[in-house]
């Protein structure tokens, strides 16, 4: 680091930053500073006086008398030494001072011999320069009075500099205020308006000429003036530094006499001896409307206009506090997801709106009706927990909702189920959520019983819900402990019964109950939080089996059933591509099976990933076709490659002409739509022969093999085809 011939303060970066804020370096002369320099020269009877500001490597003379140069290097600067202390630096004879005797300004023009400099200090204490007097002859040191006089001149310089800085800021602020889109009004302490920008003209309707000189009450409605003055007074007496402000909401008054909500940000500052106030004013009418709308959204359902779940729970909570008698009913539409899937979301929305209107008309104005979400409605009847009355209401709702709805010119029939909870001061419920849960349990029981009926809450329903929760926890543990297994059922070619594929079927080897059928746990698993991770495990395990079969010389198409939750998994396509790569399978070796219930509960967003999967070359089979409500439009819309004829139509194929007709129709449909068809549930050779004669090319069922472990399947697949000898 090079040697410096002048001292540098420890806070040098802060000092330079303070100097920079005054924007004084390299500026032209200004009369205020020139007057101070002349006054110093006259008072001390010296030929030279300077107002100097010391930068990083030079000093700049803002005012100079008797000195030609406008700046010098910091190395030659006497003032640089004067920054070290708040005291006046006096050099009686520079030739006798070891610090300065070799200084070029001493040995050459202007031949400085005497120097005295008082530091220029900012309000924060930073020393940024000095006011100094210079003579070319030695002089005695200054008296204390003379030093104080020189320091007073330094304070005058800083007063000028500070006022200069404030004027620059004020001018910049005025320009910004004039251009800002926010209305700005400034006033004296007595409330007289001193500034009024274009935005204020536009907001309040008063021109600048009309507003200037008027009292600020001009724009405040009479009934709000006291509150406004209180805020002004609070700001005035609240202490704090300049521009310490406050923000509040109040009404503003336009020239035409209309009032509107405004937000005012108040600020206070001193302009010399005067206190000034500034107001930034914003029209918040839109914000109020938005807040009102948000409050509406928190309490009401946008589609039907009914109170929402939050409002319903609040009503129940109030009823609980009153400790009276009341009834809660929960209405759920049956098969509503089917309507959405077959007719579209818009039709479903129209049905919900129409259903809400029917329910309101049925229960009358005395009951509180809310939409709880989805296809469910809540009804609160105060003052009664009579079972007969509750059943009568439920029956009227069931009858009313069973009548046809006309949607888009088409008659549409739906049905509903109802859950009922009777409550009183001795009720077992102590929370609104618990009551609503009880109604849900009763509704679920009605739906499980086939729908189109009502269910009454009983305490044992809670036990059933607890049982479901217990199974969910066990399933979670089963995944962690690797208790799941895959069994595989052969899929064969007709008529030769050659194995061409296998359907992967999930089993659970329970540590206490042994191997469990999926019918016991699958309904819980499908709607649980672990559906996706279990589905991922099935996919990987099934593909690993297919890779092993191919290595054994028996290439297979492996069928994997998808859970509904997997269709919402944004990583599904990526996972499928990864598993095919990992196990070296061709895309055509994997077939994903979806059911009507899997897809009808979803909107159009599942089509994109299904199409992407199909574009990979992976097959997509539609399982159990014909047993539900799936329409032909569903086959057209989804990127399917195969239909699976349900066992229900195969069981009586040899004796029931209707079943035979249905099977033939599905096979013909497959040909027309270029879809492969496979029949399930084949148990007899006669069924297989008939299917082959109808043109069905693939089948699966107990005739060809029950679901079996992977080892056993591979053993059979590499030997004679099952059922070949039958």
Secondary structure, 3 states (H helix, E strand, C coil): CCCCCCCCCCCHHHHHHHHHHCCCCCCCCCHHHHHHHHHHHHHHCCCEEEEEEECCCEEEEEEEECCCCCEEEHHHCCHHHHCCCCCCEEECCHHHCCCCCCCHHHHCCCCCCEEEEEEEECCCCCEEEEEEEEECCCCCCCCHHHHHHHHHHHHHHHHHHHHHHHHHHHHHHHHHHHHCCCEEEEEECCCEEEEECHHHHHHHCCCHHHHCCCEHHHHECHHHHHHHHHHHHHHHHCCCCCCCCEEEEEEEECCCCCEEEEEEEEEEEEECCEEEEEEEEEECHHHHHHHHHHHHHHHECCCCCCECHHHHHHHHHHHHHHCCCEEEEEEEEECHHHHHHHHCHHHHHHHHHHHHHHHHHHHCCCCEEEEEECCEEEEEEECCCCHHHHHHHHHHHHHHHHCCEEECCEEECCEEEEEEEEECCCCCCCCHHHHHHHHHHHHHHHHHCCCCCEEECCHHHHHHHHHHHHHHHHHHHHHHCCCEEEEEEEEEECCCCCEEEEEEEEEEEECCCEEECHHHHHHHHHCCCCHHHHHHHHHHHHHHHHHHHHHCCCCCEEEEECCHHHHHCCCHHHHHHHHHHHHCCCHHHEEEEEEHHHHHCCCCHHHHHHHHHHHHCCEEEEEEECCCCCCHHHHHHCCCCEEEECHHHHCCCCCCHHHHHHHHHHHHHHHHCCCEEEECCCCCHHHHHHHHHHCCCEECCCCCCCCEEHHHHHHHHCCCCCCCCC
